[in-house]
Amino acid sequence: MSQQLSAVDTLFLHEDGEDFRVVVQQDGQRVLGGRLEIKETSAGPRPARLRVERGSQEDLRSPDQFVELARRADRIRVSEQTSSRGRRVAREMLEAYQLEAKVVRTCRYCASGGEYAPITSETAIAADGDDICPDCAIAELERELAYHGDVTGTARDRLEALLLEVQDLERIKNLLSGELDPELTKFDEISATVEDVDLVPTDSLSLHTGMQQKLESQFDELLPVQSLAVEHGVTDGQDQLVVSATATGKTLIGEMAGIDRVLNGKGKMLFLVPLVALANQKYQDFQDEYGDIVDVSLRVGSSRIRGEGGGFDPSADIIVGTYEGIDHALRVGHDLGEIGTVVIDEVHTLGEGERGHRLDGLISRLKYYCEEGGATAAREGRGGGTSDPGDTQWIYLSATVGNPGSLAESLEAQLIEFEERPVPIERHVTFADDYEKVDIENKLVRRAFDSKSSKGYRGQTIIFTNSRRRCHEVSRRLEYSSAPYHAGLDNSRRGKVESMFAEQELSAVVTTAALAAGVDFPASQVIFDSLAMGIEWLTVQEFSQMLGRAGRPDYHDKGTVYLLVEPDGVYHNSQEMTEDEVAFKLLKGEMEPVTSLYDESAAVEETLANIVVAGSGAKRLNERMLGEVPTKHALGKLLEYEFIDGLEPTPMGRAVTRHFLSPDRAFLLLDGIRKGMDPFDIVADAELADDEER
């Protein structure tokens, strides 16, 4: 042993019952471990026997060999966890051989396991009333994570970094159990930002008297993004893509330009949104705000069974509609009259799956309609004489676009980009199993509603979840007043919820995607009960849109966002990522570019719709769409499916496009019809197939 250990860095002693753990380090590495027995003599404590560990065996060594090791050591250290009695015994034993020891702070777990791991205030991690080293703390965290499920690497990295930052293992374990310490759960803060923009006085706008008076009675100056749009010609007919955060005033830009053109006889305004709930709210807003100076109508699509919606007035000055509602009107040949302004809200929908290619197709078809001067002229491929191609103004609105410059170029619109965020937003992450989430939401909702902002408003919450059923389940279990809100509720019920929330009679609404697209609830807090919508994980755009609902400048001092993350959680076996993995992807992710992608089914569907609307002009419509449509291949498939004859739709083709059917769905329905199935069974099979795809 003396030859092997000619130089010893450290000899370490740690009390273990009546004995001492012994660790010997050479060149910073552990080279010997064992247990030292102590005996009491008339001269004081002395080494009795050294038991050196050799795997699962022990070698017995004489007391003199321990003394030799101690004399060769550059330093002798005793653990801080050793009792005062133990320290005294060790010190007296060593002093008998003219040796000194220093008490040091070490990892208790390492010391108990026969390792020497000194720690400092910068590296010590609190655990079970004592301090341990980072390696042991991470190992303990790993055991806790294994208990909670197979947490992905991204979440592990975040939790380990947080452990080293807060230096408290119990607090991290509490985080995994859904504890809500704001200092611990906080992931980051998106600061409030202010851009220096010269605000436009409303009395300088020179709009039609009706619109001018409306604006001057409400505002002395326009908001910054509105001022930028006006400075760059939005009230002079300039096409624009306006990209700005939620609650910065984008909607008024479209209203200002469109209603001014209506009142000056330059054609009606279409205000288009992706969802029925949002269309209903915008329709009511327009009625309340402008119903005394313009006629407003609503077009929100039609049932696949009934075929027609009721109450739609195509001659109205303003038509508020869903994308599908207006597209359906074009596909069945309704005459919408002369269109002076088209406002497309949530234009980033262009990048979303099925909705994306349909919005892309709608824009192309609607531009064709406007250029050709009406439905009849469009179908006959001739101009109607009521408007020139450049007469219609196009205004696109979005809070979340990853490629605003290229999108504006593709849309042939001027980009108005405003990055101000009116209030800061704190983003928090906590981990919870599915059955724990509602209890956590209940605490968060209560905490928010029991507090008031400096403006005197209670904190109110939007909880986003992935299904209508879950909306009702969560709302029922919240202690404070709340309500579910989704597209399955009738207009009256949704309107009542909106009114009650605005009057602060509700502490929370629990919703699916219906609110993400911009329905106006002034919430201070957003909680993600799920990071999925249906069975699809949220995109960065969707996530940013939804968290942007937290915090309004006229109501709140800040917004708060909580992600409740289930380790290893999925909502469908088709999901390759897990919820904890998705959480940090969303929090750290960059905005995806807005592009429309076309597989064969999408290309066939949009090409058929373009043929129904434009006949021989369909190729031109395909070419102007944002996504690349393989027109030749799509035409071949349409001929094969007998949806067209030449460049004319067959009766089957018209039926397919009228009801927004993909080829697969069309053939599923045809198969049911040919088999003589009950119509409701056919529809049920189609809806089941839709659910399986989602």
Phi, psi and omega in degrees: 000326182293326178290319181292325186246050180296332177230127180239123178291302190219137168248124187241134179239137179220124183299133179218091186068232178273352183252184175233135166289137180239130176232132177244127178248137176229126185053038177079000182247145176289123181243349180204141175217148180184197182228132180254123175270142182247142174236148177268130177236171178297338179268356181120186181291141179219155175294135181258311183202139176252120178255104183273130182281130174232085187066237179269358181256167176231139172257131179273130180238157182283158177302327181297327179292325174296316180299320178298317178300315182298322181288330179280346185285137174293327181211147175241130184234143176241136184294146177296334180286346177295137183295165179299322176296315180298320178298318180297316180300312181298317182295315181294321179298314183289322180297332178299339180247022181056041178243149180238150177231150178243136177281130182231156177279120182227166177288122181296319180298316180295314182300317180293335180264009178080034177234150177254116182221086178295145179229159179237178178297335179280336184248345184292136176245124179289134180203123176054041177077010180221182180248140177229167182278163180303321181298316180291323179297318179294322177297319177295320178297319179300320178295321179293320179295322178298325178293323183276348181130176183279081182289137186287165184301321182297315179292322177300315180300317180295315181293321178294319178296321179293322178299314180293332180284313184271342175056043180210105184295321182296324179294322177291320176299321177296324177299319178293340179261013175085017176293155193238035174296112186301327180293330182272318184283343185296124178271310177193182176226129173270112187290152169292137179233147181229125175264147181274099181237134175287116184283140182271122175295138181295331181286359179258006190281329180060043176272176174305146186308318182299314180285323180300315181295322178301313183292315183294331180286343183250327187224143171275324181225153173283157174288164186305311183294326176294319179296318178298317180297317179294317180300332182258019164097017183295327178276002176249014176096006182289130173291137183218146165252114184254117180243115182200153185298161175305142176071023176259358172101025182297320188301321182297334178299312178295319180298314183301311182289314186292315183289326175300318179291321176303309185292336178266012174074026182258023177105159183284171177247134168256129176241109191249136181225163185279338191234149180299316182301318180291321178297317179300317181292317180296321178300314180294321178299315180296318178301313183293320188273322189235005183300339180278348181239346179218159173268136183237137176228164185236134177226105186241028177092185183215156180291147176293339180268309186284326174090325184230145173264160181251159173082004182275130179245099182293347180271359183297155178292323180234129174245115173266126184210162169279161176306312183294324181298314180288321179298320178298319178300320178292319184293329180263001172087021175295142175270113181270002180078194182277124183256120180266328183218136172238121175250121179248106179276152180058048186292345175296350174303340177306335182265009187253107168028236183295319180298327184299307183291330179289323176292320177302313178295319179300315181300315180296315181293322181290323176295321177298315179302313182295321181291323184275348171088024175136167185294316182295313179296323181296314182295329181270000177070031180226159177285147182265352177083001183263343179203151176269161183306327184269005186287324185281132177267135181245124180234122182248133185238140175198149173264343190220102176223127181278338182229060188301322182296310182290327178293317178300320179296317180295324180276356182057046181232154176281135181275126171244106184244126183227118190259011180293138172244118189298323180227153177290155178234122173270133178247128184238150176230131170221153185256138181201141171290161185305318183289345180269345192296317184295324177298319178293316179300321179299316178296316182294318179296315179298315182298319180291314185290335180279356179247159178233147177280173178294344177273357176091013182257139174292153174284131178235156193234140165253124175253119177264130176224183194256001180205157177296319180301317180293327176304311182292320181299312181295316182298320180298327187269352177284139183286319180277162184301131180207175179206145170285153180211115179200174186292347179281349178275150178285167185302320182297315181293317179296319179297322179295318179297316179300316180294316181295323178293316180298328179273006180061032175272349178242138176278336185201154165239145180244122193219164170263214184291350186304322181275336185301329185275011168117007175301137198271091173245118181282079182264146174268338187226138174239131177241130175264099174292333179214150175258020178236153168242113190069238178246014180251134175294149177297147169274167178298322177300311181298316179300313180297320178299318184287316179292336177294351177285349184273120173093117177238135187299329181277352185240321195233156176274333177201165172253151180231134181233131176239129171257119175262109193250125176267115178303129177067015184280139172223160180248354177198147183291353176278349182279119183280330179265161176252165189298322179293325177292317180296322184305310184282336172296316180292317182294326184256353189287155174268150180298129178288147175294147179274108177221152177256123182253143184238114166271183184299317182298315180295318180298318179295315183298313183287324178296319177297315179299321179293324176293317179300320183278319191240358179058237182292348178276003185299323181300319179295323178294319178299319184291334182271353180288154184294315179282158178275114183259121177285081190301314183300315180295318181297319179297320178299318179293320179297321176292318179298320181280353183062036174271342177224157174231105191070235174247032176242136178290140172282166175306321177296317179299320178296319180295319180297314183285330179299328184252017174055046182266136168285161178305316181301315182292322179299315182290329176296316178294317179300319180298319179295320179296315182294333178275357179074026180290155174299137182306319181292328176292323178297313179297320180299318178296321179294318180293323178297319178296321176300315181298320181294324178291323180285000000 
